[in-house]
């Protein structure tokens, strides 16, 4: 019984050391930069797609052909840059 407890404690300590080692080994800088770039580009593209989609719908329902698209494209671009700003602030705090 006592042998089982010692072996379990030994196993737990081995697992903890391996987990600590894995946490310390983070992604290489190249992969971090790639992930960050992909996240930033996704933020901008998604905001622009939503803005353009809303602009097209507004133009369709109100009959203001290019103006809704232009206005909501600008709003989408601003929303994308605002999202990027928020992501940068979060990274800066870390």
N, C-alpha and C positions, 0 to 999 in steps of 0.2 A: 504494500500500500504506500509506504513512504518512498519507495523507489519510483512508483508511478507519479507521485507529486513532484519529485525532483526532475524527472524526465519531461513532465509537462512544463515546469518552470523554465527548464533549459530550452525547450522548444519555443516557448513564448518569447524568451529573450532573443533567440536567433531571429524570429519573425520580426521583432521590433527593430533589431539592427538592420535587417534587410530593408524594411520599410523606410527607415531613416536614410539609408544609403540611396534608395530610389527617389526619395523626395529631393535630396541634394543634387542629384543628376537631372538637371532640367534640359530642355531642348537646346540644341546649338543655336548660336546667334543667327545663323543664316535662316534656320527654320522659324525662329521667332519673328524675324523681319518679314519673312514670307507670309506668315499668319497675320501679322499686323497689317501688311499691305492689302491682303485679301479682305480683311475685315473693313478697312477704310473704303476700299473700292465698292464693296457690297453696300455699305451705308449710303454712299452717294448715288449709286445706280438705283437702289430700291426707292430712295426718296424721289428721284427724278421720274421713275416709272409711275409712282403713285400720283405725283403732281401732274404729269402729262395725262394720265388716265382721267383724273378728276377734271382737268381742263377740257378734254375732249367731250366728256359727259355734259359739262356746263354749256359748252358751245352747241351741242346737239339739242339740249332742252330749251335754251334761251335764244338760240339763233344768232349768237354773237360770234361769228365764225373764227377769226384768229385771236380775238382778245382774251377769251377764257383760257385758251391754250398757253398763250404768252404769260399771262398773269400767274397761272398755276405752275408753269414751268419754273418761273422765278421763285415762287413759294417752295417748290420742291427742292430747288437748288439751295435755298436758304435753310430748309429743314435738314438737308444732307450735311451742310457745313456745321449746323448746330449739333447734330449727332456726332460728328467728328470731334468737335470741340469738347463735348461731354466725355467721349472716349479718352481723349488726351488728358483731360483733368483727372479721370479715374486712374490712368496709368501714372500720372505724375504723383498722385497720393500714395501709390504703392512704392 
